[in-house]
Amino acid sequence: MSLPPPGADRTAVVTGASSGIGAAIARELAGRGHHVTLIARRAAKLEDLAGEIAAAGGRSVVLPADLSDRAARAELLDKVTALGLTPDILVNNAGLSTLGPVARSDPDAEMNMIEVDVVAVADLCSRFLPGMVERNRGAVLNVASTGAFQPLPGQAGYAACKAFVLSYTQGLAGELRGTDVTATVLCPGPVHTGFGEAAGFAKEDAEAALPAVMWVDVDDVARTAVDGLDKGRMIAIPGLANRAASVFSQLLPNRLLVPMLARQHPGLR
């Protein structure tokens, strides 16, 4: 099964497209001929990316929105269709993490993370998938993390959010069997995108905590994501080391794995 073909009135909706993995996935899709709808809070960053895509011969439109705002999310499908575009591809990439022990957490920050990382994914899938199924054409990519495969002391809420995205997307894939709509979950390991710094990591701490072999270039992550979509894969994990680590983390009992992860996590030092 392959991605829906590009069309003049078709678009790939990419959330969190202002930087990092979202921007790279938008570039990759545009480079393969897809019109892309760029969604994030930072309008100026989206306009810069739209200009870059246009300069490379691609097509895009900018729709600034705060994915933590339920009313703003509820308007997105109508805003896309009002532009005369049919959303054949949905990329739920917007996400963030908190850092440190829950006992010292900011409740507002924790709830905002869950709103963006979990609720927004389910919300947008619930809104965009019915049209795809009705048309019998479409693809959904939800971005999780290799952190979805095990508990993660120091980022307990983030790993739990991504575990939801992993399970939810696998459930969607089962529901969509027999249609020409697919659901893929992308589980990247560490990527140099500024995501960790935004969460509160010092760059050197993150690099010291994880072997160099696990770090993957953002453009490689984007290619793995879109290739996974194009092949209808349920799970896409960039990098051989990260694929091996995801298997290992599921085989090792949590009573052994969790203390080991707690000892090495920079957020608990």
Buried (B, 14 or more C-beta within 10 A) or exposed (E): EEBBEBEEEBBBBBBBBBBBBBBBBBBBBBBEEBBBBBBBBEBEBBBBBBEBBEEEEBBBBBBBBBBBBEEBBEBBBEBBEEEEBBBBBBBBBBBBBBBBBEEEBEEEBBEBBBBBBBBBBBBBBEBBBEBBBEBEBBBBBBBBBBBBBBBBBBBBBBBBBBBBBBEBBBEBBEEBEEBBBBBBBBBBBBBBBEBBEEBBBEEEBBBEBBEEEBBBEBBBBBBBBBBBBBEBBBBBBBBEBBBEBBEEBEEEEEEEBBEEBBEEBBBBE
